[in-house]
Amino acid sequence: MRIISGTKKGMAVKAVPGKTTRPTTDKVRESLFHIIGPYFEGGEMLDLYGGSGVVGLEAISRGFSKVVFVDKDPKAVKIINENVEALGFRLQTEVYRNDAGRALKAVVRKEKKFDFIFLDPPYEKQKINLELDLIDEAALLKKNGIIVAEHKKEIELNDSFKNFSLWRSEVYGITKMSIFKGRYI
């Protein structure tokens, strides 16, 4: 895997060994950033199922100022930290070993809000609707923020919440990418 664009374009990123994680493919990642904006001037991101960290690292390479990575797999956390160091992004990142539910509660306690939240749980353990409810209730998305949920195409997600709603969906083979935009009345 490699960073596709930005300040670290072409740099290699290690994958998590074994079959416990499913990295976001280059095609899906390129499409994602084409849709939400190829480059950014700052902003904070939450990568709730970090895996190798490639999506968050791509975001920093394209201009995000801060990414918080969360993954409960110790192998994934180790690889994220190695990738962060290799790319020189230590000051722009926080890496936590935790499950998604606990991580969201910790973020609420710290009163953090994000411009971009990325959810890509293992296909067998997807609870995206529950996590979207938690994100909505805690108002973790900044005004005009974006949430991207990568999931099995057969899974139907709620499309309307108090603070955000489904903007568009894209299908890539067995993968569906649901993109939500913040709404504030």
OpenMM code with the backbone's topology and positions (N, CA, C; nanometers):
from openmm import Vec3, app, unit

residues = "MET ARG ILE ILE SER GLY THR LYS LYS GLY MET ALA VAL LYS ALA VAL PRO GLY LYS THR THR ARG PRO THR THR ASP LYS VAL ARG GLU SER LEU PHE HIS ILE ILE GLY PRO TYR PHE GLU GLY GLY GLU MET LEU ASP LEU TYR GLY GLY SER GLY VAL VAL GLY LEU GLU ALA ILE SER ARG GLY PHE SER LYS VAL VAL PHE VAL ASP LYS ASP PRO LYS ALA VAL LYS ILE ILE ASN GLU ASN VAL GLU ALA LEU GLY PHE ARG LEU GLN THR GLU VAL TYR ARG ASN ASP ALA GLY ARG ALA LEU LYS ALA VAL VAL ARG LYS GLU LYS LYS PHE ASP PHE ILE PHE LEU ASP PRO PRO TYR GLU LYS GLN LYS ILE ASN LEU GLU LEU ASP LEU ILE ASP GLU ALA ALA LEU LEU LYS LYS ASN GLY ILE ILE VAL ALA GLU HIS LYS LYS GLU ILE GLU LEU ASN ASP SER PHE LYS ASN PHE SER LEU TRP ARG SER GLU VAL TYR GLY ILE THR LYS MET SER ILE PHE LYS GLY ARG TYR ILE".split()
positions = [
    Vec3(0.0840, -0.1188, 0.0000),
    Vec3(0.0000, 0.0000, 0.0000),
    Vec3(0.0878, 0.1242, 0.0000),
    Vec3(0.0362, 0.2273, -0.0629),
    Vec3(0.1091, 0.3536, -0.0705),
    Vec3(0.0147, 0.4709, -0.0476),
    Vec3(0.0721, 0.5840, -0.0067),
    Vec3(-0.0040, 0.7085, 0.0006),
    Vec3(-0.0251, 0.7552, -0.1435),
    Vec3(-0.1481, 0.7894, -0.1777),
    Vec3(-0.1831, 0.8209, -0.3163),
    Vec3(-0.1457, 0.9630, -0.3566),
    Vec3(-0.1619, 1.0597, -0.2652),
    Vec3(-0.1417, 1.1994, -0.3037),
    Vec3(-0.0985, 1.2826, -0.1833),
    Vec3(-0.0590, 1.4053, -0.2110),
    Vec3(-0.0224, 1.4967, -0.1037),
    Vec3(0.1263, 1.4997, -0.0766),
    Vec3(0.1624, 1.5457, 0.0430),
    Vec3(0.3028, 1.5656, 0.0788),
    Vec3(0.3821, 1.4361, 0.0876),
    Vec3(0.3162, 1.3246, 0.1107),
    Vec3(0.3851, 1.1952, 0.1233),
    Vec3(0.3492, 1.0999, 0.0090),
    Vec3(0.3077, 1.1563, -0.1044),
    Vec3(0.2682, 1.0764, -0.2207),
    Vec3(0.3755, 0.9723, -0.2539),
    Vec3(0.3304, 0.8478, -0.2734),
    Vec3(0.4201, 0.7402, -0.3118),
    Vec3(0.4865, 0.6677, -0.1967),
    Vec3(0.4773, 0.7204, -0.0751),
    Vec3(0.5409, 0.6550, 0.0402),
    Vec3(0.4659, 0.5266, 0.0751),
    Vec3(0.5424, 0.4241, 0.1092),
    Vec3(0.4839, 0.2941, 0.1436),
    Vec3(0.4218, 0.2974, 0.2823),
    Vec3(0.3135, 0.2211, 0.2978),
    Vec3(0.2449, 0.2049, 0.4256),
    Vec3(0.2333, 0.0553, 0.4518),
    Vec3(0.2744, 0.0128, 0.5709),
    Vec3(0.2656, -0.1294, 0.6067),
    Vec3(0.1210, -0.1694, 0.6325),
    Vec3(0.0884, -0.2930, 0.5969),
    Vec3(-0.0437, -0.3496, 0.6263),
    Vec3(-0.0354, -0.4303, 0.7551),
    Vec3(-0.1487, -0.4499, 0.8194),
    Vec3(-0.1550, -0.5332, 0.9394),
    Vec3(-0.1405, -0.6785, 0.8946),
    Vec3(-0.0476, -0.7546, 0.9550),
    Vec3(-0.0314, -0.8941, 0.9140),
    Vec3(-0.1538, -0.9786, 0.9504),
    Vec3(-0.1771, -1.0826, 0.8720),
    Vec3(-0.2893, -1.1726, 0.8993),
    Vec3(-0.4136, -1.1304, 0.8242),
    Vec3(-0.5247, -1.1912, 0.8613),
    Vec3(-0.6509, -1.1673, 0.7912),
    Vec3(-0.7550, -1.0990, 0.8790),
    Vec3(-0.7110, -1.0371, 0.9883),
    Vec3(-0.8070, -0.9738, 1.0795),
    Vec3(-0.8518, -0.8362, 1.0319),
    Vec3(-0.7751, -0.7736, 0.9436),
    Vec3(-0.8150, -0.6425, 0.8920),
    Vec3(-0.8287, -0.6486, 0.7404),
    Vec3(-0.9082, -0.5583, 0.6881),
    Vec3(-0.9331, -0.5476, 0.5444),
    Vec3(-0.9024, -0.4037, 0.5062),
    Vec3(-0.7818, -0.3776, 0.4552),
    Vec3(-0.7464, -0.2389, 0.4250),
    Vec3(-0.8375, -0.1785, 0.3180),
    Vec3(-0.8644, -0.0505, 0.3304),
    Vec3(-0.9391, 0.0214, 0.2278),
    Vec3(-0.8528, 0.0231, 0.1020),
    Vec3(-0.9072, -0.0274, -0.0072),
    Vec3(-0.8293, -0.0383, -0.1305),
    Vec3(-0.7919, 0.0993, -0.1850),
    Vec3(-0.6865, 0.1017, -0.2668),
    Vec3(-0.6447, 0.2272, -0.3295),
    Vec3(-0.7591, 0.2887, -0.4091),
    Vec3(-0.8339, 0.2042, -0.4806),
    Vec3(-0.9445, 0.2541, -0.5640),
    Vec3(-1.0499, 0.3239, -0.4782),
    Vec3(-1.0891, 0.2597, -0.3678),
    Vec3(-1.1907, 0.3180, -0.2795),
    Vec3(-1.1361, 0.4441, -0.2128),
    Vec3(-1.0110, 0.4397, -0.1686),
    Vec3(-0.9496, 0.5559, -0.1030),
    Vec3(-0.9388, 0.6742, -0.1992),
    Vec3(-0.8962, 0.6466, -0.3217),
    Vec3(-0.8854, 0.7539, -0.4206),
    Vec3(-1.0227, 0.8145, -0.4494),
    Vec3(-1.1227, 0.7293, -0.4625),
    Vec3(-1.2593, 0.7760, -0.4862),
    Vec3(-1.3101, 0.8582, -0.3678),
    Vec3(-1.2843, 0.8091, -0.2470),
    Vec3(-1.3263, 0.8798, -0.1258),
    Vec3(-1.2733, 1.0227, -0.1246),
    Vec3(-1.1431, 1.0381, -0.1455),
    Vec3(-1.0849, 1.1720, -0.1392),
    Vec3(-1.1233, 1.2573, -0.2600),
    Vec3(-1.1536, 1.1943, -0.3706),
    Vec3(-1.2040, 1.2699, -0.4856),
    Vec3(-1.3415, 1.3285, -0.4529),
    Vec3(-1.4235, 1.2521, -0.3814),
    Vec3(-1.5591, 1.2960, -0.3464),
    Vec3(-1.5578, 1.4042, -0.2386),
    Vec3(-1.4824, 1.3817, -0.1313),
    Vec3(-1.4891, 1.4761, -0.0185),
    Vec3(-1.3951, 1.5954, -0.0345),
    Vec3(-1.3094, 1.5902, -0.1318),
    Vec3(-1.2163, 1.7007, -0.1561),
    Vec3(-1.0754, 1.6474, -0.1604),
    Vec3(-1.0024, 1.6758, -0.2656),
    Vec3(-0.8701, 1.6145, -0.2766),
    Vec3(-0.7686, 1.6678, -0.1761),
    Vec3(-0.7780, 1.7957, -0.1396),
    Vec3(-0.6815, 1.8539, -0.0470),
    Vec3(-0.7540, 1.9383, 0.0568),
    Vec3(-0.6888, 1.9555, 0.1728),
    Vec3(-0.7532, 2.0224, 0.2854),
    Vec3(-0.6578, 2.1229, 0.3471),
    Vec3(-0.7147, 2.2214, 0.4130),
    Vec3(-0.6352, 2.3190, 0.4867),
    Vec3(-0.6679, 2.3026, 0.6341),
    Vec3(-0.6039, 2.2067, 0.6964),
    Vec3(-0.6292, 2.1784, 0.8367),
    Vec3(-0.7497, 2.0887, 0.8549),
    Vec3(-0.7918, 2.0766, 0.9788),
    Vec3(-0.9059, 1.9924, 1.0121),
    Vec3(-0.8636, 1.8732, 1.0960),
    Vec3(-0.9602, 1.8216, 1.1728),
    Vec3(-0.9342, 1.7072, 1.2601),
    Vec3(-1.0193, 1.5893, 1.2174),
    Vec3(-0.9589, 1.4710, 1.2209),
    Vec3(-1.0238, 1.3488, 1.1761),
    Vec3(-1.0208, 1.2441, 1.2862),
    Vec3(-1.1283, 1.1648, 1.2927),
    Vec3(-1.1341, 1.0467, 1.3787),
    Vec3(-1.1419, 0.9249, 1.2884),
    Vec3(-1.0431, 0.8364, 1.2983),
    Vec3(-1.0414, 0.7100, 1.2244),
    Vec3(-1.0718, 0.6015, 1.3269),
    Vec3(-1.1997, 0.5633, 1.3340),
    Vec3(-1.2480, 0.4814, 1.4452),
    Vec3(-1.2039, 0.3353, 1.4397),
    Vec3(-1.1751, 0.2834, 1.3237),
    Vec3(-1.1221, 0.1472, 1.3087),
    Vec3(-0.9959, 0.1597, 1.2259),
    Vec3(-0.8886, 0.2026, 1.2893),
    Vec3(-0.7683, 0.2439, 1.2183),
    Vec3(-0.7046, 0.1427, 1.1262),
    Vec3(-0.7052, 0.0134, 1.1622),
    Vec3(-0.6382, -0.0870, 1.0787),
    Vec3(-0.4921, -0.0511, 1.0621),
    Vec3(-0.4482, -0.0309, 0.9393),
    Vec3(-0.3097, 0.0097, 0.9123),
    Vec3(-0.2913, 0.1605, 0.9280),
    Vec3(-0.4036, 0.2333, 0.9322),
    Vec3(-0.3981, 0.3788, 0.9425),
    Vec3(-0.3922, 0.4494, 0.8083),
    Vec3(-0.4026, 0.3745, 0.6988),
    Vec3(-0.3793, 0.4325, 0.5662),
    Vec3(-0.4754, 0.5464, 0.5315),
    Vec3(-0.6018, 0.5392, 0.5721),
    Vec3(-0.6962, 0.6465, 0.5378),
    Vec3(-0.6608, 0.7745, 0.6138),
    Vec3(-0.6343, 0.7635, 0.7426),
    Vec3(-0.5955, 0.8809, 0.8205),
    Vec3(-0.4623, 0.9389, 0.7775),
    Vec3(-0.3675, 0.8527, 0.7427),
    Vec3(-0.2373, 0.8999, 0.6958),
    Vec3(-0.2511, 0.9719, 0.5617),
    Vec3(-0.3379, 0.9192, 0.4763),
    Vec3(-0.3681, 0.9862, 0.3492),
    Vec3(-0.4279, 1.1246, 0.3763),
    Vec3(-0.5149, 1.1327, 0.4768),
    Vec3(-0.5781, 1.2609, 0.5114),
    Vec3(-0.4737, 1.3637, 0.5557),
    Vec3(-0.3768, 1.3214, 0.6367),
    Vec3(-0.2710, 1.4141, 0.6795),
    Vec3(-0.1867, 1.4556, 0.5593),
    Vec3(-0.1518, 1.3600, 0.4752),
    Vec3(-0.0732, 1.3902, 0.3559),
    Vec3(-0.1428, 1.4939, 0.2682),
    Vec3(-0.2767, 1.4933, 0.2712),
    Vec3(-0.3555, 1.5861, 0.1892),
    Vec3(-0.3932, 1.7144, 0.2639),
    Vec3(-0.3438, 1.7322, 0.3868),
    Vec3(-0.3612, 1.8610, 0.4527),
    Vec3(-0.4343, 1.8637, 0.5852),
    Vec3(-0.4896, 1.7510, 0.6316),
    Vec3(-0.5513, 1.7516, 0.7643),
    Vec3(-0.4434, 1.7776, 0.8680),
    Vec3(-0.4776, 1.8501, 0.9742),
    Vec3(-0.3780, 1.8854, 1.0749),
    Vec3(-0.3680, 1.7831, 1.1873),
    Vec3(-0.4733, 1.7019, 1.2090),
    Vec3(-0.4727, 1.6082, 1.3219),
    Vec3(-0.5611, 1.4884, 1.2896),
    Vec3(-0.5129, 1.3686, 1.3244),
    Vec3(-0.5931, 1.2468, 1.3125),
    Vec3(-0.5826, 1.1686, 1.4424),
    Vec3(-0.6979, 1.1273, 1.4941),
    Vec3(-0.7050, 1.0391, 1.6102),
    Vec3(-0.7395, 0.9002, 1.5573),
    Vec3(-0.6486, 0.8048, 1.5786),
    Vec3(-0.6686, 0.6666, 1.5358),
    Vec3(-0.7142, 0.5828, 1.6540),
    Vec3(-0.8109, 0.4948, 1.6302),
    Vec3(-0.8571, 0.4015, 1.7326),
    Vec3(-0.8659, 0.2632, 1.6698),
    Vec3(-0.8116, 0.1640, 1.7379),
    Vec3(-0.8301, 0.0244, 1.6981),
    Vec3(-0.8090, -0.0607, 1.8221),
    Vec3(-0.8868, -0.1675, 1.8348),
    Vec3(-0.8711, -0.2516, 1.9542),
    Vec3(-0.7701, -0.3638, 1.9340),
    Vec3(-0.7285, -0.3889, 1.8102),
    Vec3(-0.6328, -0.4955, 1.7800),
    Vec3(-0.4906, -0.4456, 1.8073),
    Vec3(-0.4182, -0.5116, 1.8993),
    Vec3(-0.2819, -0.4657, 1.9303),
    Vec3(-0.1896, -0.4658, 1.8081),
    Vec3(-0.2092, -0.5624, 1.7160),
    Vec3(-0.1268, -0.5654, 1.5943),
    Vec3(-0.1536, -0.4421, 1.5080),
    Vec3(-0.2788, -0.4024, 1.4994),
    Vec3(-0.3141, -0.2837, 1.4206),
    Vec3(-0.2537, -0.1585, 1.4832),
    Vec3(-0.2641, -0.1452, 1.6145),
    Vec3(-0.2087, -0.0278, 1.6837),
    Vec3(-0.0577, -0.0198, 1.6617),
    Vec3(0.0092, -0.1343, 1.6671),
    Vec3(0.1542, -0.1385, 1.6429),
    Vec3(0.1866, -0.0899, 1.5014),
    Vec3(0.1123, -0.1388, 1.4021),
    Vec3(0.1361, -0.0995, 1.2626),
    Vec3(0.1040, 0.0485, 1.2407),
    Vec3(-0.0058, 0.0961, 1.3000),
    Vec3(-0.0374, 0.2397, 1.2875),
    Vec3(0.0794, 0.3227, 1.3399),
    Vec3(0.1291, 0.2878, 1.4590),
    Vec3(0.2413, 0.3626, 1.5172),
    Vec3(0.3654, 0.3564, 1.4287),
    Vec3(0.3943, 0.2399, 1.3710),
    Vec3(0.5096, 0.2270, 1.2809),
    Vec3(0.4909, 0.3140, 1.1563),
    Vec3(0.3710, 0.3131, 1.1002),
    Vec3(0.3437, 0.3948, 0.9813),
    Vec3(0.3506, 0.5440, 1.0125),
    Vec3(0.2980, 0.5828, 1.1281),
    Vec3(0.3042, 0.7234, 1.1712),
    Vec3(0.4502, 0.7686, 1.1806),
    Vec3(0.5337, 0.6864, 1.2434),
    Vec3(0.6762, 0.7199, 1.2578),
    Vec3(0.7451, 0.7262, 1.1218),
    Vec3(0.7195, 0.6277, 1.0360),
    Vec3(0.7846, 0.6222, 0.9050),
    Vec3(0.7513, 0.7445, 0.8194),
    Vec3(0.6301, 0.7971, 0.8348),
    Vec3(0.5885, 0.9132, 0.7558),
    Vec3(0.6175, 1.0465, 0.8256),
    Vec3(0.6638, 1.0399, 0.9505),
    Vec3(0.6955, 1.1626, 1.0238),
    Vec3(0.5731, 1.2398, 1.0698),
    Vec3(0.4654, 1.1678, 1.1024),
    Vec3(0.3389, 1.2308, 1.1410),
    Vec3(0.3093, 1.2220, 1.2910),
    Vec3(0.4094, 1.1972, 1.3747),
    Vec3(0.3842, 1.1774, 1.5180),
    Vec3(0.3128, 1.2974, 1.5814),
    Vec3(0.3519, 1.4185, 1.5478),
    Vec3(0.2926, 1.5374, 1.6104),
    Vec3(0.1491, 1.5628, 1.5657),
    Vec3(0.1089, 1.5031, 1.4541),
    Vec3(-0.0261, 1.5249, 1.4018),
    Vec3(-0.1215, 1.4105, 1.4351),
    Vec3(-0.0774, 1.3174, 1.5188),
    Vec3(-0.1605, 1.1992, 1.5448),
    Vec3(-0.1702, 1.1652, 1.6927),
    Vec3(-0.2799, 1.0985, 1.7252),
    Vec3(-0.2968, 1.0312, 1.8538),
    Vec3(-0.3426, 0.8903, 1.8187),
    Vec3(-0.2867, 0.7895, 1.8857),
    Vec3(-0.3212, 0.6503, 1.8570),
    Vec3(-0.3648, 0.5834, 1.9863),
    Vec3(-0.4838, 0.5222, 1.9837),
    Vec3(-0.5391, 0.4583, 2.1029),
    Vec3(-0.5794, 0.3151, 2.0734),
    Vec3(-0.5495, 0.2275, 2.1695),
    Vec3(-0.5981, 0.0900, 2.1619),
    Vec3(-0.7252, 0.0833, 2.2455),
    Vec3(-0.8383, 0.0709, 2.1773),
    Vec3(-0.9673, 0.0704, 2.2451),
    Vec3(-1.0729, 0.0223, 2.1475),
    Vec3(-1.1880, -0.0207, 2.1990),
    Vec3(-1.2969, -0.0541, 2.1072),
    Vec3(-1.3734, 0.0737, 2.0743),
    Vec3(-1.4523, 0.0677, 1.9690),
    Vec3(-1.5191, 0.1869, 1.9162),
    Vec3(-1.6120, 0.2517, 2.0181),
    Vec3(-1.6929, 0.1726, 2.0867),
    Vec3(-1.7877, 0.2272, 2.1838),
    Vec3(-1.7193, 0.3032, 2.2952),
    Vec3(-1.6165, 0.2435, 2.3538),
    Vec3(-1.5414, 0.3106, 2.4609),
    Vec3(-1.4694, 0.4343, 2.4087),
    Vec3(-1.4151, 0.4227, 2.2884),
    Vec3(-1.3438, 0.5366, 2.2300),
    Vec3(-1.4377, 0.6549, 2.2098),
    Vec3(-1.5580, 0.6282, 2.1605),
    Vec3(-1.6546, 0.7370, 2.1407),
    Vec3(-1.6906, 0.8032, 2.2732),
    Vec3(-1.7073, 0.7228, 2.3785),
    Vec3(-1.7378, 0.7792, 2.5104),
    Vec3(-1.6219, 0.8647, 2.5621),
    Vec3(-1.4980, 0.8201, 2.5366),
    Vec3(-1.3805, 0.8970, 2.5791),
    Vec3(-1.3723, 1.0299, 2.5041),
    Vec3(-1.4043, 1.0276, 2.3755),
    Vec3(-1.4034, 1.1498, 2.2949),
    Vec3(-1.5062, 1.2489, 2.3481),
    Vec3(-1.6230, 1.1980, 2.3877),
    Vec3(-1.7282, 1.2835, 2.4441),
    Vec3(-1.6772, 1.3506, 2.5717),
    Vec3(-1.6119, 1.2728, 2.6588),
    Vec3(-1.5591, 1.3288, 2.7844),
    Vec3(-1.4561, 1.4391, 2.7577),
    Vec3(-1.3779, 1.4221, 2.6518),
    Vec3(-1.2761, 1.5227, 2.6174),
    Vec3(-1.3349, 1.6404, 2.5402),
    Vec3(-1.4645, 1.6308, 2.5089),
    Vec3(-1.5355, 1.7361, 2.4353),
    Vec3(-1.4700, 1.7669, 2.3010),
    Vec3(-1.4256, 1.6621, 2.2322),
    Vec3(-1.3661, 1.6781, 2.0991),
    Vec3(-1.4737, 1.6744, 1.9928),
    Vec3(-1.4494, 1.7435, 1.8833),
    Vec3(-1.5359, 1.7407, 1.7655),
    Vec3(-1.4459, 1.7270, 1.6432),
    Vec3(-1.5009, 1.6685, 1.5374),
    Vec3(-1.4199, 1.6364, 1.4205),
    Vec3(-1.4812, 1.6889, 1.2914),
    Vec3(-1.3920, 1.7197, 1.1962),
    Vec3(-1.4336, 1.7607, 1.0622),
    Vec3(-1.4637, 1.6387, 0.9755),
    Vec3(-1.3987, 1.5271, 1.0065),
    Vec3(-1.4110, 1.4062, 0.9262),
    Vec3(-1.4039, 1.2861, 1.0198),
    Vec3(-1.5043, 1.1997, 1.0124),
    Vec3(-1.5061, 1.0761, 1.0910),
    Vec3(-1.5154, 0.9607, 0.9926),
    Vec3(-1.4229, 0.8653, 1.0054),
    Vec3(-1.4190, 0.7499, 0.9158),
    Vec3(-1.4465, 0.6226, 0.9948),
    Vec3(-1.5460, 0.5465, 0.9491),
    Vec3(-1.5849, 0.4201, 1.0133),
    Vec3(-1.5672, 0.3068, 0.9130),
    Vec3(-1.4810, 0.2127, 0.9443),
    Vec3(-1.4603, 0.0969, 0.8572),
    Vec3(-1.4391, -0.0270, 0.9432),
    Vec3(-1.5452, -0.0697, 1.0144),
    Vec3(-1.5305, -0.1862, 1.1025),
    Vec3(-1.5192, -0.3156, 1.0231),
    Vec3(-1.4662, -0.4212, 1.0876),
    Vec3(-1.4657, -0.5523, 1.0214),
    Vec3(-1.6078, -0.5882, 0.9775),
    Vec3(-1.6212, -0.6436, 0.8592),
    Vec3(-1.7541, -0.6722, 0.8048),
    Vec3(-1.8372, -0.7620, 0.8953),
    Vec3(-1.7742, -0.8535, 0.9663),
    Vec3(-1.8482, -0.9464, 1.0522),
    Vec3(-1.8990, -0.8805, 1.1799),
    Vec3(-1.8441, -0.7681, 1.2163),
    Vec3(-1.8765, -0.7065, 1.3457),
    Vec3(-1.9328, -0.5656, 1.3303),
    Vec3(-2.0006, -0.5403, 1.2219),
    Vec3(-2.0451, -0.4036, 1.1968),
    Vec3(-2.1655, -0.3650, 1.2815),
    Vec3(-2.1497, -0.2542, 1.3536),
    Vec3(-2.2562, -0.1929, 1.4337),
    Vec3(-2.2633, -0.0450, 1.3972),
    Vec3(-2.2561, -0.0174, 1.2688),
    Vec3(-2.2425, 0.1210, 1.2233),
    Vec3(-2.3614, 0.2072, 1.2627),
    Vec3(-2.4835, 0.1536, 1.2532),
    Vec3(-2.5997, 0.2354, 1.2919),
    Vec3(-2.5907, 0.2784, 1.4379),
    Vec3(-2.5488, 0.1870, 1.5255),
    Vec3(-2.5317, 0.2202, 1.6673),
    Vec3(-2.4247, 0.3282, 1.6841),
    Vec3(-2.3131, 0.3134, 1.6130),
    Vec3(-2.2056, 0.4119, 1.6236),
    Vec3(-2.2482, 0.5477, 1.5675),
    Vec3(-2.3242, 0.5466, 1.4588),
    Vec3(-2.3755, 0.6728, 1.4047),
    Vec3(-2.4695, 0.7402, 1.5044),
    Vec3(-2.5517, 0.6597, 1.5733),
    Vec3(-2.6392, 0.7151, 1.6780),
    Vec3(-2.5566, 0.7817, 1.7882),
    Vec3(-2.4492, 0.7140, 1.8326),
    Vec3(-2.3630, 0.7704, 1.9376),
    Vec3(-2.2965, 0.9000, 1.8911),
    Vec3(-2.2470, 0.9002, 1.7685),
    Vec3(-2.1834, 1.0205, 1.7130),
    Vec3(-2.2836, 1.1351, 1.7076),
    Vec3(-2.4069, 1.1036, 1.6679),
    Vec3(-2.5119, 1.2048, 1.6578),
    Vec3(-2.5506, 1.2586, 1.7953),
    Vec3(-2.5786, 1.1684, 1.8897),
    Vec3(-2.6202, 1.2095, 2.0244),
    Vec3(-2.5157, 1.2976, 2.0914),
    Vec3(-2.3883, 1.2652, 2.0693),
    Vec3(-2.2801, 1.3412, 2.1323),
    Vec3(-2.2382, 1.4628, 2.0497),
    Vec3(-2.2990, 1.4806, 1.9328),
    Vec3(-2.2660, 1.5928, 1.8433),
    Vec3(-2.1150, 1.6024, 1.8203),
    Vec3(-2.0543, 1.4907, 1.7776),
    Vec3(-1.9094, 1.4852, 1.7572),
    Vec3(-1.8638, 1.5423, 1.6238),
    Vec3(-1.9584, 1.5665, 1.5344),
    Vec3(-1.9240, 1.6176, 1.4023),
    Vec3(-1.9332, 1.7700, 1.4019),
    Vec3(-1.8257, 1.8349, 1.3555),
    Vec3(-1.8269, 1.9811, 1.3448),
    Vec3(-1.9227, 2.0249, 1.2346),
    Vec3(-1.9620, 2.1508, 1.2416),
    Vec3(-2.0473, 2.2084, 1.1376),
    Vec3(-1.9825, 2.1835, 1.0009),
    Vec3(-2.0624, 2.1393, 0.9065),
    Vec3(-2.0165, 2.1071, 0.7708),
    Vec3(-1.9203, 1.9887, 0.7651),
    Vec3(-1.9141, 1.9090, 0.8723),
    Vec3(-1.8275, 1.7925, 0.8740),
    Vec3(-1.8815, 1.6787, 0.7886),
    Vec3(-1.7973, 1.5766, 0.7726),
    Vec3(-1.8319, 1.4609, 0.6900),
    Vec3(-1.8042, 1.3333, 0.7676),
    Vec3(-1.8960, 1.2382, 0.7556),
    Vec3(-1.8764, 1.1033, 0.8088),
    Vec3(-1.8784, 1.0084, 0.6902),
    Vec3(-1.7806, 0.9195, 0.6843),
    Vec3(-1.7785, 0.8167, 0.5804),
    Vec3(-1.7803, 0.6813, 0.6497),
    Vec3(-1.8782, 0.5987, 0.6125),
    Vec3(-1.8887, 0.4624, 0.6647),
    Vec3(-1.8659, 0.3656, 0.5497),
    Vec3(-1.7653, 0.2808, 0.5644),
    Vec3(-1.7379, 0.1776, 0.4648),
    Vec3(-1.7950, 0.0472, 0.5197),
    Vec3(-1.8812, -0.0175, 0.4412),
    Vec3(-1.9506, -0.1359, 0.4920),
    Vec3(-1.9899, -0.2289, 0.3783),
    Vec3(-2.0394, -0.3479, 0.4162),
    Vec3(-2.0912, -0.4412, 0.3163),
    Vec3(-2.2064, -0.3752, 0.2431),
    Vec3(-2.2139, -0.3978, 0.1133),
    Vec3(-2.3185, -0.3289, 0.0367),
    Vec3(-2.4582, -0.3734, 0.0767),
    Vec3(-2.4728, -0.4910, 0.1376),
    Vec3(-2.6048, -0.5397, 0.1789),
    Vec3(-2.6578, -0.4700, 0.3043),
    Vec3(-2.5706, -0.4074, 0.3801),
    Vec3(-2.6123, -0.3433, 0.5048),
    Vec3(-2.6776, -0.2088, 0.4745),
    Vec3(-2.7970, -0.1901, 0.5290),
    Vec3(-2.8678, -0.0628, 0.5132),
    Vec3(-2.8434, 0.0234, 0.6369),
    Vec3(-2.8012, 0.1442, 0.6147),
    Vec3(-2.7779, 0.2375, 0.7250),
    Vec3(-2.8927, 0.3368, 0.7327),
    Vec3(-2.9180, 0.3853, 0.8545),
    Vec3(-3.0137, 0.4952, 0.8690),
    Vec3(-2.9616, 0.6112, 0.7847),
    Vec3(-3.0525, 0.6885, 0.7262),
    Vec3(-3.0048, 0.7959, 0.6393),
    Vec3(-3.0263, 0.9360, 0.6946),
    Vec3(-3.0910, 0.9470, 0.8099),
    Vec3(-3.1161, 1.0798, 0.8643),
    Vec3(-3.0989, 1.0798, 1.0159),
    Vec3(-3.0234, 1.1756, 1.0629),
    Vec3(-2.9967, 1.1923, 1.2050),
    Vec3(-3.0198, 1.3392, 1.2390),
    Vec3(-3.0162, 1.3707, 1.3656),
    Vec3(-3.0391, 1.5094, 1.4081),
    Vec3(-2.9337, 1.6041, 1.3497),
    Vec3(-2.8066, 1.5631, 1.3549),
    Vec3(-2.6966, 1.6520, 1.3179),
    Vec3(-2.6344, 1.6261, 1.1814),
    Vec3(-2.6745, 1.5195, 1.1137),
    Vec3(-2.6205, 1.4889, 0.9814),
    Vec3(-2.7161, 1.3970, 0.9069),
    Vec3(-2.6975, 1.3923, 0.7753),
    Vec3(-2.7820, 1.3049, 0.6937),
    Vec3(-2.7007, 1.2485, 0.5778),
    Vec3(-2.7520, 1.1386, 0.5218),
    Vec3(-2.6844, 1.0737, 0.4101),
    Vec3(-2.6798, 1.1689, 0.2912),
    Vec3(-2.5621, 1.1888, 0.2381),
    Vec3(-2.5428, 1.2760, 0.1232),
    Vec3(-2.5355, 1.1943, -0.0055),
    Vec3(-2.4542, 1.0872, -0.0026),
    Vec3(-2.4438, 1.0000, -0.1192),
    Vec3(-2.3829, 0.8670, -0.0806),
    Vec3(-2.4019, 0.7677, -0.1676),
    Vec3(-2.3455, 0.6342, -0.1482),
    Vec3(-2.2796, 0.5897, -0.2775),
    Vec3(-2.1743, 0.5127, -0.2633),
    Vec3(-2.1040, 0.4557, -0.3783),
    Vec3(-2.0794, 0.3084, -0.3494),
    Vec3(-2.0883, 0.2240, -0.4519),
    Vec3(-2.0642, 0.0808, -0.4365),
    Vec3(-1.9414, 0.0423, -0.5182),
    Vec3(-1.8519, -0.0354, -0.4549),
    Vec3(-1.7308, -0.0862, -0.5183),
    Vec3(-1.7235, -0.2352, -0.4885),
    Vec3(-1.7726, -0.3196, -0.5782),
    Vec3(-1.7740, -0.4637, -0.5547),
    Vec3(-1.8640, -0.4970, -0.4375),
    Vec3(-1.8073, -0.5588, -0.3322),
    Vec3(-1.8864, -0.5940, -0.2132),
    Vec3(-1.8921, -0.4801, -0.1118),
    Vec3(-1.8212, -0.3717, -0.1404),
    Vec3(-1.8087, -0.2593, -0.0471),
    Vec3(-1.9009, -0.1439, -0.0853),
    Vec3(-1.9641, -0.0872, 0.0162),
    Vec3(-2.0441, 0.0334, -0.0035),
    Vec3(-1.9854, 0.1436, 0.0841),
    Vec3(-1.9763, 0.2619, 0.0285),
    Vec3(-1.9279, 0.3769, 0.1026),
    Vec3(-2.0456, 0.4733, 0.1168),
    Vec3(-2.0905, 0.4932, 0.2410),
    Vec3(-2.2001, 0.5860, 0.2695),
    Vec3(-2.1406, 0.7136, 0.3266),
    Vec3(-2.1754, 0.8268, 0.2660),
    Vec3(-2.1165, 0.9549, 0.3044),
    Vec3(-2.2254, 1.0450, 0.3610),
    Vec3(-2.2037, 1.0895, 0.4836),
    Vec3(-2.2983, 1.1756, 0.5546),
    Vec3(-2.2387, 1.3151, 0.5664),
    Vec3(-2.3232, 1.4163, 0.5571),
    Vec3(-2.2787, 1.5549, 0.5756),
    Vec3(-2.3502, 1.6143, 0.6956),
    Vec3(-2.2766, 1.6954, 0.7698),
    Vec3(-2.3342, 1.7637, 0.8846),
    Vec3(-2.4409, 1.8617, 0.8416),
    Vec3(-2.5428, 1.8731, 0.9258),
    Vec3(-2.6475, 1.9723, 0.8979),
    Vec3(-2.6786, 2.0440, 1.0277),
    Vec3(-2.6879, 2.1718, 1.0177),
    Vec3(-2.7163, 2.2532, 1.1353),
    Vec3(-2.8215, 2.3552, 1.0987),
    Vec3(-2.9285, 2.3553, 1.1750),
    Vec3(-3.0419, 2.4440, 1.1475),
    Vec3(-3.0279, 2.5692, 1.2316),
] * unit.nanometer
topology = app.Topology()
chain = topology.addChain("A")
for resn in residues:
    res = topology.addResidue(resn, chain)
    for name in ("N", "CA", "C"):
        topology.addAtom(name, app.Element.getBySymbol(name[0]), res)
